Amino acid sequence: MKLEVSRRNSMLLGIILVGAVIYALIALPNHYFFRTFCLDLGTYTKALYDYIHGHCCDSSIFLWEPQNLLSDHFDLYLIILSPLSLVFGQYTLIIVQIVALLFGGYGVYRLIGLHSESHTLPFIALICFLTGFGAIHAVSFDYHSNVVAAMFFPWMLYSLKREHYGWTFVFAVLLSLGKETMPLWLIFSAVALLWDYRSNKMAMKCLWGIIAFGIGYFILVSVVFMPAFGGQSKGFWRYEWMGENYREIAMYIASHPWKTIQSLFTNCNVPDAGHGVKMEFLVCCMASGLLFMLKKPNYIIMLIPLWLQKMLSQDVGFWGVTNHYNIEIHTVLVIGAFIAISELRTQKLATALSYVALALTILTTFYTTSNPYTHIRKENVRIFDKRHFRQDDFDSEYVRELIEQIPSSASVCATTFFVPHLALRDSIYMFPIGLGYNAEYYLLKRRSYCYYEGEEDKIDEMISDTLQWETLKTNGDIYLLRRR
């Protein structure tokens, strides 16, 4: 018996270590070769610096008119995590995100172990979770606290199943701290679980308590705190075709139900872009667990707020299979699918279907890293491609040399993918925002991805204006300028 337990523990550790290596091979080279951006890694790394030095982060890094970062996303994790920046520097949040995904995967393993007598199912569920497209793409693009928050979800369900209601509530609270919309997911998830625990009075009380907390926390954050910090600077622009606040959006959905339903599956809210992207995402979800969840329909309720936030956005980048916008959905899909599989009558059938689920998950992930309808930067996620381990658009070593020449106390404005490497300082801005704050040093690439209109013309103008700007060093592509 001890030998069997030791073998299972070794296998568990091996799977988690392999997952850690894969995630590290994806995420760390992306940052090292300047494939991370001001939004979001640079902004949140700057927040770590501000919080650990006792300052409020004012969003001036990406806004012309600064306001408290908590008015953009009510993310309390950054305050909690800020001491780690003293140890891990600019890689802090990347490392945190990787560790969080592994922690969440272990939670999935423990949870499915409670639902199934099979020793195989928990391992397969863990592998599905670690290799699913929602997790793989989450580590391929920057950092966002919704990834960390989602990793408390399997532990909340695990504690509820174990009847550890205090810990259930603790994990529910921790999940909510990552972002202002997390309580909405929490509310719908607790409602979905009421059916499973309808005969357990203590569990029902716990779930109703979580629902009450979720509603109260959501209202407090969205109606009181965020407006007090300066308003939700970006929170509603993605949904402005429906309204400018939660009330107007809810009224639009209620008065235009058919248009809302259409928008969940087609690009009718942005008719000129994103053809096929939403249906592609649905098919990928079906292959990654949603098909098995049809046997567990109450778990589909958990997906409602996530699907609405994703598909009703007018930002086409939200719709697809890439980036970190799918991690909550991915977590529900894996958990729901394997709980449904574990409830099958025969263990042989459950084991067979679990292998089918694993095969479909891996195939779907490979598809999403190859040629999906969704726009994808292949070099960000394909670790078997040599391009992932180099920077072909510019001389990255030259950029590092220029960064070394910028004083640590200097005020800096930089092209978006240079910002995360310069974020641990008092004043850092994404170009051209720093012009409004009189930044001293400017690290710029002439031809690059532009977040703000007219960036390239402004850079050329600065290079030509030698009375105001001194070119300290350049290779004709990358420029280090200093205000005279």
Phi, psi and omega in degrees: 000313178299323179295320180294317178296318179297321180293319179294320179295322178294320179294318178299312180299320180298316180296316181294321178295319177298317177300318179298318180295315180298313180298319179295320179294333177279306193282316187294314176298326178302317179287317182301323182262026171061043173249025169244166194226169175301315174254101023239341190299316180298316180298315183285329175292320174300322178297320176303314181299314181297313184296317182290340177261012174077022180249157171273134178282125190254010176065008179295345179299332181224004181238137178294324178247103188294145172210162185304134181301332180293346176279345178270304170224130181276082187248106181270349178300322185298326176293316182294322185276348188305324179299333180295336181295339177288340181258312188257357175059221185292347179268003187306305187289330176296316179294317178301317182295319178296312180299321180298316180297321178292320176299316177296320177298318177297323176297319176299316178302312181293320181296311181293331175297331176285330185271342186231142175278348180287138174280344184277318186305314180300322179294317180293321177299318178299314180296318178300318181295314184289333185256355180296154185297331179297324179279316183299315181286336178297321180275354181270354184223098169056218181215143169210142186289346176295334176294314179295316182300318182297336183285349173277345184298308179298328179288328175296315179293324178297314180295322177297317179296325179279356182066030173264080192288331175298312178294326177303314181290322178300313180293327176296319178294314180300321178299322185287338186287346188282334185191151185296337181271350182300321178301330177297315177298319179300316181298309181296324180293317179295320176299317179298323183283345179303325180293317182294328185249026184297337181263003181248105187297318181294319178295320179297318177299318179298315181294319177294326175296320178294320178298315179297318178297314181301315179296313181296317181293319180298314180295316182299315182289312188282328185261331185253297190293307185297315175299325180294331179275000176127006179091161181275094190298328182232356192300328188249353185297331179291345184237019186292346175290345177253331182166174185255000178203175184300321181295314181294321179295317178298320179294322179296314180300318181292325183268347179229061185297321183290319178296322179295315179297316178302319183292342178286340186234347180230174181265032185291339176278344172222077191296342185264006184208163172074029181297124176083353186292317181293319179291325175300316179297318179298315179298318179296323177293320178301318181285340184257019174134336184298325179299319180287334181288350176299337175280347181232063191297335180295334178290339177294333176302326180299334184276346188302305182293329180291316181293320179297313180299322185285308190273339178275355177293148174266005174269106185301331179298339178287332195286330197273194187268000186257179178064198187261014187278001186242003190294321178294317178298316179301317181297316178295318182300312182295313181296311181299317181297315185281333171292319177297317179296320182294340181271002177293156188294319184248141181292326179298316179295319179298316180296317180298315181290330177294323176291325175298316178299319179296315180298315180296321180298311182294318179298319179296318179298317178298321178298315183290346177260004182253272184225061178285167173299324179298140175296133181218138172267100188300325182293344179284332192236342186266093184287348177270002178256128183301335181295338180295334185255028174202169177242111185269345186277338179197173182277099185292327179293324177296321178298318179298323177297319179293321179299321180297335182275352180271123179302142183295338181267358186282151171277127189232142171237134187215158170302146192310319184277358171267338187301315182301334181277351182240008194285339184274070181203170183294319185226116178216138184221147171279136180295139003262018184305323183299339178297326180283347180247011177056045177301150185273314182250147180228119177251110193226146170250128188297312183245109184202179173299129182252126176273325179248142182296137175085013182299314184298316180296323180293322178297314179300322179294320180293319180297323181284333184273081184285347177287326183261332186234134177255125176277109181282322180196145178201153171247015181092349180237311178258133183236135169249110182249156175226136177292131181285000000 
